């Protein structure tokens, strides 16, 4: 038996044995994302590129969950982990079947390049909906949960237990637009912002055992993100023992756009020598040329190959059987998995306004108009990096399924063009929408964006900003529609599907931000509209009034960005979201790293809500505002009182100085507990106050 097949040896020993059985040429071939077979050693071809951001992506049928930003809005790590468990189970099921039929193509492997844990620092960024929001702590907690769900084990056990799939923390680091210049852009961030905002989530996931880290396209303070001494040293400092992958064709940018090198050979050499193990792209076909020119060594090729073989061994790819080999194809998009998608969708949607019209009274409403370009849109459910559901419950379909009365649909307008029909005059669907509203008792107005105009550069079809947004307004066609429908005088519930902050510039009777809620989104919306479920999502990002008061998009300083640094311009705060009931928080206490808070549901409806803890450090190095330091989703029946505990990490009491040093500087802190931030706007919008206590540390 070959040594690398001996399961009694350590993972590292097996990986070294397998690598050393290859020639240098064979080792170099394995550093491509589309690694060819090494038939003489029984190593099958393997494509490293697979996606699983919110369900298995780009490989046909799969359970489609709410987009990542919606998962962030749940403030619920247990459900985030469950989503990842389903995603990895379906990935295994497909891998088992695909390999049975000899298919080892792209999007069919076990290395899932998720989650995206970049910080959504600017609402204009088109890819922000792939993230968990703007807060490093919330991102870290959700990211760790997603990794555990994908990998199926505690990260510390990955040398003794097999991974179900291998997760990847991306995009390392300081990456959040603009999309149009990402291949040439140098993101400049000082030491304080790096340690305070951009790096914490990556540190948390690496220390928790994530198997892979992906670099970014941009430079970071002059260095290519996929060949950065600073970033690679951070990984070593944190004890990273997985594989590092470039973003796709990012290494080619070294010589074509960044000016870091002059040739593809030099780019390949730079990336490998700095620690990039596998190239998503084509530049590593030049590795042997780089070796011939003396730009890299055989040992550097060997080291990268060992890292990759180590991951494949952890996944059980060279073992006769694993505990995951029996997962059947019937697990894909099964009823149990779709139920998880619905469960999450019900908790992602954020109720931003409600004058009392919601939940709808079915005794009074006999006819509903469902209007808008996103009313019957499948794309508005999906987000990007998505799979294909076997059934899509659009907003219109969900309402029709749930409501016994008459439903009249009107598209109203194109998502962003002036007309729906090519030969028609501008505004060709407004009259139809007004006619529907005129004969209805209330209007469900479905507006927003979708992934064809909000997303990654190259994946979107808009003519605006390569997937980024120019501002926070609805497209012109929809603004006109909104104005006309609101002027009709009928009660209007606005539902906005978008992956980012939107200012609808209107005052509907109720406003729900639905994100991109997955294939069950319409069913979830209907349950919320008719009161079967109380909305309970919270904003994982700040909704601003306008981009005019924000810093320049290319400015990576955190000044006046996100709730921790915002000075003005806030429309709806981070952490805000209404329910159909009222909960009152009292008796906040803190002892030995644990906060205890008493909560009573004083309303007349059962509800879920999210307890949130914020800390204010008055030391000179602290962030200007408060910081989230704990959260917990709770469920209370009408009139019920509960006492809840939330652990607060010691890190919450630290601050970062201008040189990037993190430690405890202060002795006196204020701890706040409630269902939102302790700011005046959140208190005013929600009609409830936070509890506050002083916490003193003995240093």
WOSULNOR-V216937 format. One record per pair of residues at least 4 apart in sequence whose C-alpha atoms are under 7 Angstrom apart, sorted by the first residue. I is the first residue (numbers start at 1). J is the second residue. D is the distance in Angstrom with one decimal. If there is no record, write none. Layout:
<<I:J:D> <I:J:D>>
This chain:
<<1:5:6.7> <2:6:7.0> <3:14:6.6> <3:17:6.2> <4:14:4.2> <4:15:6.6> <4:17:5.4> <4:18:5.2> <5:318:6.7> <5:319:6.8> <9:13:6.2> <9:14:6.4> <10:14:6.3> <11:15:6.1> <11:159:5.9> <11:310:6.1> <11:313:6.7> <11:314:7.0> <12:16:6.2> <12:310:6.3> <13:17:6.1> <14:18:6.1> <15:19:6.1> <15:306:5.3> <15:309:5.1> <15:310:4.9> <16:20:5.9> <16:306:5.6> <17:21:6.2> <18:22:7.0> <19:27:6.7> <19:302:6.8> <19:305:6.3> <19:306:5.9> <22:26:5.6> <22:27:6.0> <23:27:6.2> <24:28:6.1> <24:298:6.7> <25:29:6.4> <26:30:6.6> <27:301:6.7> <27:302:6.5> <27:305:5.9> <28:287:6.7> <28:301:6.1> <29:35:6.1> <29:36:6.8> <30:35:4.8> <30:36:6.8> <30:305:6.6> <31:35:6.7> <31:277:6.3> <31:278:4.6> <31:279:6.4> <31:305:6.5> <32:278:5.6> <32:279:5.3> <32:280:6.7> <32:284:6.3> <33:47:5.5> <33:48:5.0> <33:49:6.4> <33:278:6.1> <33:279:5.8> <33:280:5.1> <34:46:6.1> <34:47:4.4> <34:48:6.5> <35:45:5.7> <35:46:5.3> <35:47:6.0> <36:45:4.4> <36:46:6.5> <37:43:5.5> <37:44:4.4> <37:45:3.9> <38:42:6.3> <38:43:5.0> <38:44:6.5> <39:43:5.8> <39:44:6.8> <45:104:6.7> <46:104:6.1> <47:104:6.6> <47:105:6.1> <47:106:5.4> <47:109:6.3> <48:109:6.3> <48:111:5.8> <49:106:5.8> <49:107:5.8> <49:111:6.7> <50:106:6.6> <50:107:4.1> <50:108:6.3> <50:109:6.0> <50:111:6.0> <50:112:4.8> <50:113:6.1> <51:56:6.3> <51:57:5.3> <51:107:6.6> <51:112:4.9> <51:113:5.2> <51:114:6.4> <51:385:6.8> <52:56:4.4> <52:57:5.4> <52:87:6.5> <52:112:5.6> <52:113:6.6> <52:114:5.8> <53:68:6.8> <53:114:5.2> <53:115:5.7> <53:385:6.4> <54:64:6.7> <54:65:5.3> <54:66:6.5> <54:67:5.7> <54:68:6.0> <54:386:6.9> <55:62:6.7> <55:63:5.8> <55:64:5.3> <55:65:5.8> <55:87:4.8> <55:386:6.6> <55:387:6.6> <56:62:5.9> <56:87:5.4> <56:90:6.9> <56:91:6.3> <56:386:6.8> <56:387:5.7> <57:385:5.6> <57:386:4.4> <57:387:4.0> <58:107:6.3> <58:386:6.3> <58:387:5.2> <59:107:5.8> <59:108:6.7> <59:387:6.5> <60:387:6.1> <60:388:5.4> <61:333:7.0> <61:387:6.3> <61:388:4.8> <61:389:5.7> <61:390:6.5> <62:332:5.8> <62:333:5.1> <62:387:5.3> <62:388:5.6> <62:389:5.6> <63:332:7.0> <63:333:4.6> <63:337:6.6> <63:338:6.1> <63:389:5.8> <64:341:6.9> <64:386:6.7> <64:387:6.0> <64:388:6.9> <64:389:5.9> <64:518:5.2> <64:519:5.5> <65:341:5.0> <65:517:6.8> <65:518:4.5> <65:519:6.7> <66:70:5.6> <66:71:6.3> <66:345:6.0> <66:516:5.8> <66:517:4.0> <66:518:4.2> <67:71:6.5> <67:129:6.7> <67:130:6.6> <67:382:7.0> <67:383:5.6> <67:516:5.5> <67:517:6.3> <67:518:6.7> <68:72:6.2> <68:129:6.3> <68:130:5.2> <68:131:5.6> <68:132:5.8> <69:73:6.4> <69:129:4.9> <69:130:6.1> <69:131:5.4> <69:132:4.8> <69:133:6.1> <69:499:6.6> <70:74:6.8> <70:348:5.0> <70:515:5.8> <70:516:7.0> <70:517:6.7> <71:80:6.4> <71:132:7.0> <71:348:6.2> <72:132:4.5> <72:133:6.5> <72:540:6.0> <73:348:5.2> <73:537:5.3> <73:538:5.0> <73:539:5.5> <73:540:5.3> <74:347:5.5> <74:348:5.0> <74:537:5.2> <74:538:6.6> <75:610:6.9> <75:633:6.6> <76:80:6.4> <76:632:6.9> <76:633:6.0> <77:81:6.0> <77:141:6.8> <77:142:5.5> <77:145:5.7> <78:82:6.3> <79:83:6.2> <80:84:6.5> <80:142:6.5> <80:145:6.2> <80:146:5.9> <81:85:6.2> <81:145:4.8> <81:146:4.8> <81:148:6.6> <81:149:4.6> <82:86:6.3> <82:149:6.3> <83:87:6.2> <84:88:6.1> <84:146:5.3> <84:149:4.5> <84:150:4.9> <85:89:6.1> <85:149:4.4> <85:150:5.4> <85:152:7.0> <86:90:6.2> <86:337:6.5> <87:91:6.2> <87:150:7.0> <88:92:6.1> <88:150:5.1> <88:164:6.5> <88:165:5.9> <89:93:6.2> <90:94:6.1> <90:331:6.3> <90:332:5.1> <91:95:6.0> <91:110:6.6> <92:96:6.0> <92:110:6.9> <92:324:6.9> <92:327:6.7> <93:97:6.5> <93:327:5.2> <93:328:5.3> <93:329:4.9> <93:331:6.7> <93:332:6.9> <94:98:5.8> <94:329:6.1> <95:99:5.9> <95:108:5.9> <95:109:6.1> <96:100:6.2> <96:325:6.3> <97:101:6.6> <97:329:6.6> <98:102:6.3> <98:103:5.0> <98:104:6.9> <99:103:5.3> <99:104:6.2> <104:108:6.3> <110:165:5.0> <110:166:6.3> <111:165:5.9> <111:166:4.7> <111:167:6.5> <112:165:6.8> <112:166:5.9> <112:167:5.4> <112:168:6.5> <113:167:6.1> <113:168:4.8> <114:167:5.8> <114:168:5.0> <114:169:6.1> <114:170:6.8> <115:143:6.4> <115:146:7.0> <115:168:6.2> <115:169:5.6> <115:170:6.5> <116:130:6.1> <116:131:5.3> <116:169:6.2> <116:170:4.9> <116:171:6.5> <117:131:5.6> <117:132:6.8> <117:139:6.2> <117:143:6.5> <117:169:6.4> <117:170:6.0> <117:201:6.6> <118:131:6.2> <118:170:6.9> <118:171:6.3> <118:175:6.4> <118:176:6.8> <119:133:6.2> <119:134:5.0> <119:135:6.8> <119:136:6.9> <119:176:7.0> <119:198:6.6> <120:128:5.3> <120:131:6.7> <120:133:5.2> <120:134:4.5> <120:176:6.5> <121:134:5.6> <121:176:7.0> <121:561:6.4> <121:562:6.2> <122:553:6.9> <123:500:6.1> <123:501:6.0> <124:468:5.5> <124:469:4.6> <124:470:6.4> <124:471:6.6> <125:176:6.3> <125:177:5.5> <125:178:6.3> <125:468:4.9> <125:469:6.6> <126:454:4.8> <126:455:4.3> <126:456:6.1> <126:467:5.0> <126:468:4.0> <126:469:6.4> <127:455:4.8> <127:456:5.5> <128:500:6.8> <129:499:4.5> <129:500:6.2> <132:139:5.3> <132:540:6.9> <133:139:6.6> <133:540:4.9> <133:541:5.3> <134:540:6.5> <134:541:5.3> <134:562:6.3> <135:139:6.0> <136:140:5.9> <136:197:6.0> <136:200:6.2> <136:201:5.8> <137:141:6.2> <137:628:6.8> <137:629:6.9> <138:142:6.1> <139:143:5.8> <139:201:6.2> <140:144:6.0> <140:201:4.4> <140:204:6.0> <140:205:6.9> <141:145:6.3> <142:146:6.1> <143:147:6.2> <143:205:6.7> <144:148:6.2> <144:205:5.5> <144:208:6.8> <145:149:6.2> <146:150:6.2> <147:151:6.0> <147:167:5.6> <147:210:6.3> <148:152:5.6> <148:153:6.0> <148:154:6.3> <150:164:6.6> <150:165:5.6> <150:166:6.7> <150:167:6.1> <151:163:4.9> <151:164:5.0> <151:165:4.9> <151:166:5.5> <151:167:6.3> <152:163:6.1> <152:164:5.4> <153:157:6.7> <153:163:6.7> <155:208:5.6> <155:209:3.9> <155:210:6.5> <156:209:6.0> <157:161:5.8> <158:162:6.3> <158:163:6.6> <158:314:6.7> <159:314:6.8> <162:314:5.2> <162:315:5.4> <162:316:6.2> <163:314:5.8> <163:315:4.9> <164:315:6.5> <164:324:6.8> <165:315:6.7> <166:211:5.7> <167:210:6.0> <167:211:5.7> <167:212:6.1> <168:210:6.4> <168:211:6.2> <168:212:4.3> <168:213:5.1> <168:214:6.6> <169:202:6.7> <169:212:6.3> <169:213:4.7> <169:214:6.2> <170:213:5.9> <170:214:4.8> <170:215:6.5> <171:175:6.5> <171:214:5.3> <171:215:5.1> <171:216:4.8> <172:213:7.0> <172:214:5.9> <172:215:4.5> <172:216:5.5> <172:225:6.8> <173:198:6.8> <173:215:6.7> <173:216:6.2> <173:225:6.8> <174:187:6.6> <174:198:5.7> <174:220:6.8> <175:216:6.5> <177:182:6.4> <178:182:6.1> <178:468:6.9> <178:553:6.8> <178:554:6.7> <179:456:6.8> <179:457:5.4> <179:466:6.0> <179:467:6.8> <179:468:6.5> <180:457:6.5> <180:465:6.6> <180:466:5.4> <181:185:5.6> <182:217:6.0> <182:218:5.3> <183:217:5.5> <183:218:5.6> <183:253:6.0> <183:257:6.4> <184:218:6.2> <184:257:5.1> <184:258:5.1> <185:218:5.3> <185:219:6.2> <186:218:5.8> <186:219:4.4> <186:220:5.7> <186:221:6.2> <186:222:6.0> <187:218:6.7> <187:219:5.9> <187:220:5.0> <187:221:6.0> <187:556:6.5> <188:220:6.0> <188:221:4.8> <188:556:6.1> <189:193:6.1> <189:194:6.2> <189:221:6.7> <189:556:5.8> <189:557:6.1> <190:194:6.2> <191:195:6.3> <191:658:6.4> <191:659:5.5> <191:660:4.5> <192:196:5.8> <192:656:6.0> <192:657:6.1> <192:658:5.0> <192:659:6.1> <192:660:4.5> <193:197:5.4> <193:198:6.6> <193:557:6.9> <193:558:6.7> <194:198:4.8> <194:199:5.7> <195:199:5.5> <195:200:6.5> <195:660:5.7> <196:200:6.9> <196:656:6.3> <199:203:6.2> <200:204:6.1> <201:205:6.2> <202:206:6.1> <203:207:6.1> <203:238:6.5> <204:208:6.1> <205:209:6.3> <205:210:5.6> <206:210:5.2> <206:238:6.6> <206:240:5.8> <207:238:6.1> <207:239:6.7> <211:242:4.6> <211:243:6.6> <212:242:5.2> <212:243:4.9> <212:244:5.7> <213:243:6.7> <213:244:5.0> <213:245:6.4> <214:244:5.8> <214:245:4.8> <214:246:5.5> <214:247:6.1> <215:225:5.6> <215:226:4.8> <215:245:6.4> <215:246:5.0> <215:247:5.6> <216:225:5.4> <216:226:6.4> <216:247:5.6> <217:225:6.5> <217:247:6.3> <217:250:5.0> <218:224:6.4> <218:225:6.1> <219:223:5.0> <219:224:4.2> <219:225:5.2> <220:224:6.2> <220:225:5.8> <223:227:6.8> <223:228:5.3> <224:228:5.6> <226:246:5.7> <226:271:6.4> <226:276:6.5> <227:270:6.5> <227:271:4.9> <227:274:5.2> <227:276:6.9> <228:232:6.0> <228:274:6.7> <229:233:5.9> <229:274:6.7> <230:234:6.4> <231:235:6.5> <232:236:6.4> <232:275:6.9> <233:237:6.0> <234:238:6.2> <235:239:6.3> <235:240:5.3> <236:240:5.7> <242:307:6.5> <242:311:6.9> <243:277:6.1> <243:307:5.5> <243:308:6.1> <244:276:5.2> <244:277:5.2> <244:278:6.6> <245:276:5.9> <245:277:5.9> <245:278:4.9> <245:279:5.9> <245:280:6.8> <246:250:6.3> <246:251:6.9> <246:276:6.6> <246:278:6.6> <246:279:5.3> <246:280:5.7> <247:280:6.0> <248:280:4.5> <248:281:5.2> <249:253:7.0> <249:280:6.0> <249:281:4.3> <249:282:6.8> <251:267:6.3> <251:283:6.6> <252:256:6.3> <252:264:6.7> <252:267:6.9> <252:283:6.1> <253:257:5.0> <253:258:6.0> <254:258:5.0> <254:259:5.9> <254:260:5.2> <254:261:5.8> <254:267:5.9> <255:259:5.2> <255:260:6.0> <255:261:4.7> <255:262:5.0> <255:263:5.8> <255:264:6.7> <255:267:6.5> <261:266:5.9> <261:267:5.8> <262:266:6.6> <263:267:6.3> <264:268:6.1> <264:283:6.0> <264:286:6.8> <265:269:6.3> <265:286:5.3> <265:287:6.8> <265:289:6.6> <265:290:5.5> <266:270:6.1> <266:290:6.9> <267:271:6.2> <268:272:6.2> <268:283:5.8> <268:284:5.5> <268:286:6.4> <268:287:6.1> <269:273:5.9> <269:287:6.8> <269:290:5.9> <269:295:5.9> <269:296:5.8> <270:274:6.3> <271:275:6.4> <271:276:5.4> <272:276:5.0> <272:277:6.4> <273:296:6.6> <273:300:6.7> <277:304:4.6> <279:284:6.2> <286:290:6.2> <287:291:6.2> <288:292:6.2> <289:293:6.2> <290:294:6.3> <290:295:5.2> <290:296:6.1> <291:295:5.8> <291:296:5.1> <291:297:6.0> <296:300:6.7> <297:301:6.8> <298:302:6.2> <299:303:6.0> <300:304:6.4> <301:305:6.3> <302:306:6.1> <303:307:6.4> <304:308:6.5> <305:309:6.1> <306:310:5.9> <307:311:6.6> <308:312:6.4> <309:313:6.1> <310:314:6.2> <311:315:6.3> <312:316:6.4> <312:317:5.6> <313:317:5.7> <313:318:6.3> <316:322:6.3> <321:325:6.4> <330:334:6.8> <333:337:5.9> <333:338:6.3> <334:338:6.3> <335:339:6.1> <336:340:6.7> <337:341:6.6> <338:342:6.3> <339:343:6.1> <340:344:6.2> <341:345:6.1> <341:518:6.9> <341:520:6.4> <342:346:6.2> <342:520:5.2> <342:521:7.0> <342:524:6.2> <343:347:6.9> <344:348:6.2> <345:349:6.8> <345:517:5.4> <345:518:6.9> <345:520:6.9> <345:521:5.8> <345:524:5.8> <346:524:4.9> <346:535:7.0> <347:535:6.5> <347:536:5.6> <347:537:5.2> <348:537:4.8> <349:512:6.7> <349:513:5.8> <349:514:4.6> <349:515:6.9> <349:535:6.5> <349:537:5.1> <350:512:5.6> <350:513:5.1> <350:514:6.5> <350:535:6.5> <350:536:6.5> <350:537:4.5> <350:538:5.7> <350:539:6.8> <350:577:5.4> <351:511:6.1> <351:512:4.6> <351:513:6.5> <351:535:6.3> <351:577:5.5> <351:578:5.2> <351:579:6.8> <352:511:5.4> <352:512:5.8> <352:577:5.7> <352:578:6.2> <353:510:4.8> <353:511:4.9> <354:358:6.5> <354:509:6.0> <354:510:4.2> <354:511:6.7> <355:509:5.6> <355:510:6.3> <357:509:6.6> <357:510:6.9> <358:529:6.3> <359:529:5.3> <359:530:5.0> <359:531:4.8> <360:529:6.0> <360:530:5.1> <361:365:6.4> <365:441:5.7> <366:405:5.0> <366:406:6.3> <366:441:6.7> <367:405:5.7> <367:406:4.6> <367:407:5.9> <367:440:4.9> <367:441:5.5> <368:406:6.3> <368:407:4.9> <368:408:6.3> <368:440:5.2> <368:441:5.9> <368:442:5.4> <368:443:5.9> <369:407:5.8> <369:408:4.8> <369:409:5.9> <369:436:5.7> <369:437:5.6> <369:440:5.7> <369:442:6.4> <369:443:4.7> <369:444:6.1> <370:375:6.6> <370:396:6.5> <370:407:6.9> <370:408:6.1> <370:409:4.9> <370:410:6.5> <370:443:5.9> <370:444:4.8> <370:445:6.1> <371:375:6.1> <371:409:5.8> <371:410:4.8> <371:411:5.6> <371:412:6.0> <371:433:6.4> <371:444:6.2> <371:445:4.9> <371:446:6.0> <372:410:6.6> <372:411:4.7> <372:412:5.0> <372:413:6.5> <372:445:5.6> <372:446:4.7> <372:447:5.6> <373:411:5.1> <373:412:6.4> <373:413:5.9> <373:414:5.8> <373:415:5.4> <373:446:6.6> <373:447:6.2> <374:380:6.2> <374:446:5.2> <374:447:5.5> <374:448:6.9> <375:394:6.8> <375:395:5.3> <375:396:5.4> <375:446:5.0> <376:394:5.3> <376:395:6.1> <376:396:5.4> <377:394:6.1> <378:382:6.8> <378:392:6.4> <378:394:6.1> <379:383:6.9> <379:450:6.3> <379:451:7.0> <380:450:4.9> <380:497:6.4> <380:516:5.8> <381:516:4.7> <381:517:5.2> <381:518:4.8> <381:519:5.9> <381:521:6.3> <382:386:6.3> <382:516:5.7> <382:517:6.9> <382:518:5.3> <382:519:6.8> <383:450:6.8> <383:451:5.4> <383:516:5.3> <384:451:5.9> <384:455:7.0> <389:519:6.4> <391:519:6.8> <392:519:4.7> <392:520:6.5> <393:397:5.5> <393:398:5.7> <393:519:5.8> <393:520:5.3> <393:521:6.3> <393:522:4.9> <393:523:6.2> <394:398:6.0> <394:521:6.5> <394:522:4.5> <395:399:6.2> <395:521:6.8> <395:522:3.8> <395:525:6.7> <396:400:6.2> <396:522:6.7> <397:401:6.1> <397:522:6.4> <398:402:6.2> <398:522:4.3> <398:523:4.3> <398:526:5.6> <399:403:5.7> <399:522:6.9> <399:526:5.1> <400:407:6.5> <402:526:6.4> <408:436:6.1> <410:432:6.2> <410:433:5.2> <410:436:6.7> <411:429:6.8> <411:433:7.0> <412:429:4.8> <412:430:5.2> <412:432:6.8> <412:433:5.0> <412:481:6.6> <413:419:6.5> <413:420:6.2> <413:427:6.7> <413:429:5.4> <413:430:6.5> <413:477:6.3> <413:478:6.6> <413:481:7.0> <414:418:6.7> <414:419:5.9> <414:420:5.1> <414:477:6.7> <415:478:6.9> <416:475:5.3> <416:476:6.7> <416:477:5.7> <417:477:6.4> <418:426:4.9> <418:427:6.1> <418:477:5.7> <419:424:6.5> <419:425:6.6> <419:426:4.8> <419:427:5.4> <419:428:5.6> <420:428:6.6> <424:428:6.1> <429:433:6.4> <430:434:6.2> <430:481:6.5> <431:435:6.1> <432:436:6.3> <433:437:6.2> <434:438:5.9> <434:485:6.6> <435:439:6.7> <436:440:6.4> <437:443:6.2> <441:490:6.9> <442:490:5.7> <442:491:4.9> <442:492:6.0> <443:490:6.9> <443:491:6.2> <443:492:4.8> <443:493:6.2> <444:492:6.0> <444:493:4.9> <444:494:5.9> <445:492:6.7> <445:493:6.1> <445:494:4.7> <445:495:5.9> <446:494:6.0> <446:495:4.8> <446:496:5.9> <447:478:6.9> <447:495:6.2> <447:496:5.0> <447:497:6.4> <448:474:6.4> <448:496:4.8> <448:497:4.8> <448:498:5.4> <449:453:6.8> <449:454:6.8> <449:497:6.1> <449:498:5.0> <450:454:6.0> <450:498:6.2> <451:455:5.4> <451:460:6.7> <452:460:4.6> <452:461:5.4> <452:462:6.7> <453:460:5.4> <453:461:6.1> <453:462:5.0> <453:467:5.6> <454:460:6.7> <454:467:4.7> <454:468:6.0> <455:459:6.7> <455:460:6.0> <455:467:4.6> <455:468:6.7> <456:460:6.4> <456:467:5.5> <457:466:4.7> <457:467:5.5> <458:466:6.8> <460:466:6.7> <460:467:5.6> <462:467:6.9> <465:469:6.3> <465:470:6.9> <471:547:5.8> <472:501:6.6> <472:502:4.9> <472:503:5.6> <472:546:6.3> <472:547:6.7> <473:502:6.0> <473:503:5.4> <473:504:6.2> <474:478:6.1> <474:479:5.9> <474:504:6.2> <475:479:6.3> <476:480:6.4> <477:481:6.5> <478:482:6.0> <479:483:6.2> <480:484:6.3> <481:485:6.1> <482:486:6.0> <483:487:6.2> <484:488:6.5> <486:492:6.8> <491:509:6.3> <492:508:5.5> <492:509:5.4> <492:510:6.8> <493:508:6.1> <493:509:5.7> <493:510:4.7> <493:511:5.9> <494:508:6.3> <494:510:6.1> <494:511:4.8> <494:512:6.3> <495:511:5.9> <495:512:4.8> <495:513:6.0> <495:514:6.6> <496:512:6.2> <496:513:4.9> <496:514:5.8> <497:513:6.2> <497:514:4.9> <497:515:4.7> <497:516:5.9> <498:515:4.7> <498:516:6.1> <499:515:5.0> <499:516:6.3> <501:543:4.9> <501:544:6.9> <502:543:6.8> <503:545:6.3> <517:521:4.7> <520:524:6.4> <521:525:6.1> <522:526:6.2> <523:527:6.3> <524:528:6.4> <525:529:6.1> <526:530:6.2> <527:531:6.0> <527:532:4.8> <527:533:5.5> <528:532:6.0> <528:533:4.9> <528:534:5.9> <528:535:6.1> <534:579:5.7> <534:580:5.5> <534:607:5.5> <534:608:7.0> <535:579:5.1> <535:580:6.8> <536:577:6.7> <536:578:6.7> <536:579:5.6> <536:608:5.9> <536:609:5.4> <537:577:6.0> <538:575:5.0> <538:576:5.1> <538:577:4.6> <539:574:5.1> <539:575:4.8> <539:576:5.5> <539:577:6.5> <540:574:5.6> <540:575:6.1> <541:574:5.0> <542:562:6.0> <542:563:6.2> <542:570:6.9> <542:572:6.3> <542:573:5.0> <542:574:4.5> <543:570:6.2> <543:571:5.4> <543:572:4.9> <543:573:6.2> <544:569:5.5> <544:570:4.5> <544:571:4.8> <544:572:6.8> <545:569:5.3> <545:570:5.7> <545:571:4.9> <546:569:6.8> <549:569:6.6> <550:560:6.9> <551:555:6.5> <558:565:6.8> <559:565:5.9> <560:565:5.0> <560:566:4.2> <560:567:5.5> <561:565:5.5> <561:566:5.3> <562:566:5.7> <563:574:6.2> <564:623:6.3> <564:624:6.5> <564:625:4.9> <564:626:5.8> <564:627:6.1> <565:623:6.7> <565:624:5.6> <565:625:6.0> <572:576:6.8> <573:682:6.3> <575:676:5.1> <575:677:6.1> <576:676:5.4> <576:682:6.4> <578:686:6.5> <580:605:6.7> <581:603:4.7> <581:604:6.5> <581:605:5.5> <581:607:6.4> <582:601:5.8> <582:602:5.5> <582:603:4.9> <583:599:6.5> <583:600:5.4> <583:601:4.3> <583:602:5.6> <584:599:5.5> <584:600:5.2> <584:601:6.4> <584:602:6.7> <585:597:6.8> <585:598:5.7> <585:599:4.5> <585:600:6.6> <585:674:5.9> <585:690:7.0> <585:691:6.8> <586:597:6.3> <586:598:5.2> <586:599:6.3> <586:691:6.4> <587:597:5.6> <587:598:5.6> <588:595:7.0> <588:596:5.7> <588:597:4.4> <588:598:6.8> <588:673:6.7> <588:691:6.3> <589:595:5.5> <589:596:5.1> <589:597:6.4> <590:594:5.7> <590:595:4.3> <590:596:6.3> <591:595:6.5> <593:647:6.0> <593:648:5.4> <593:649:6.8> <594:645:6.5> <594:646:5.7> <594:647:4.5> <594:648:5.7> <595:645:5.6> <595:646:5.3> <595:647:6.3> <596:643:6.9> <596:644:5.6> <596:645:4.5> <596:646:6.5> <597:643:5.7> <597:644:5.5> <597:645:6.6> <598:642:5.8> <598:643:4.4> <598:644:6.4> <599:641:5.6> <599:642:5.3> <599:643:6.2> <600:639:6.7> <600:640:5.7> <600:641:4.1> <600:642:6.4> <601:636:6.2> <601:637:6.8> <601:638:5.5> <601:639:5.0> <601:640:5.5> <601:641:6.4> <602:638:6.7> <602:639:5.4> <603:638:5.8> <603:639:6.6> <604:638:5.0> <605:637:6.8> <605:638:4.9> <606:636:5.9> <606:637:4.1> <606:638:4.8> <607:635:5.9> <607:636:5.7> <607:637:6.3> <608:633:7.0> <608:634:5.5> <608:635:4.2> <608:636:6.3> <609:633:5.8> <609:634:5.5> <609:635:6.5> <610:631:6.8> <610:632:5.6> <610:633:4.3> <610:634:6.0> <610:675:5.6> <611:631:5.4> <611:632:5.2> <611:633:6.2> <611:674:5.6> <611:675:4.8> <612:630:5.9> <612:631:4.4> <612:632:6.8> <612:673:5.8> <612:674:5.5> <612:675:5.4> <612:676:6.1> <613:628:5.9> <613:629:5.6> <613:630:4.9> <613:631:6.0> <613:671:7.0> <613:672:5.5> <613:673:4.7> <613:674:6.8> <614:626:5.9> <614:627:5.2> <614:628:4.4> <614:629:5.4> <614:671:5.9> <614:672:5.1> <614:673:6.6> <615:626:5.4> <615:627:5.4> <615:628:6.5> <615:629:6.5> <615:669:6.8> <615:670:5.7> <615:671:4.7> <615:672:6.2> <616:625:6.8> <616:626:4.8> <616:627:6.7> <616:669:5.7> <616:670:5.1> <616:671:6.5> <617:622:5.8> <617:666:6.6> <617:669:5.1> <617:670:6.9> <618:622:6.5> <618:666:6.8> <618:669:6.8> <619:665:6.2> <619:666:5.0> <621:655:5.8> <621:656:5.8> <621:657:5.3> <622:655:5.2> <622:656:6.8> <629:648:6.1> <629:652:5.8> <630:646:6.4> <630:647:6.7> <630:648:5.8> <631:646:6.8> <632:646:6.9> <636:640:5.7> <648:652:6.9> <653:664:6.0> <654:662:6.3> <654:663:4.8> <654:664:4.2> <654:665:6.6> <655:662:5.5> <655:663:5.8> <655:664:6.1> <655:665:6.5> <656:660:5.7> <656:661:5.3> <656:662:4.4> <656:663:6.6> <657:661:5.5> <657:662:6.7> <667:696:5.6> <667:697:5.0> <667:698:7.0> <668:695:5.9> <668:696:4.8> <668:697:6.6> <669:694:5.8> <669:695:5.1> <669:696:6.3> <670:692:6.6> <670:693:5.7> <670:694:4.7> <670:695:5.9> <671:692:5.6> <671:693:5.4> <671:694:6.3> <671:695:6.7> <672:678:6.7> <672:690:6.2> <672:691:5.5> <672:692:4.4> <672:693:6.7> <673:690:5.4> <673:691:5.1> <673:692:6.5> <674:689:6.9> <674:690:4.5> <674:691:6.3> <676:682:6.5> <677:682:6.1> <678:682:6.9> <678:683:6.9> <678:690:5.6> <679:683:6.3> <680:684:6.1> <681:685:6.0> <682:686:5.9> <683:687:5.6> <683:688:5.4> <683:689:5.5>>
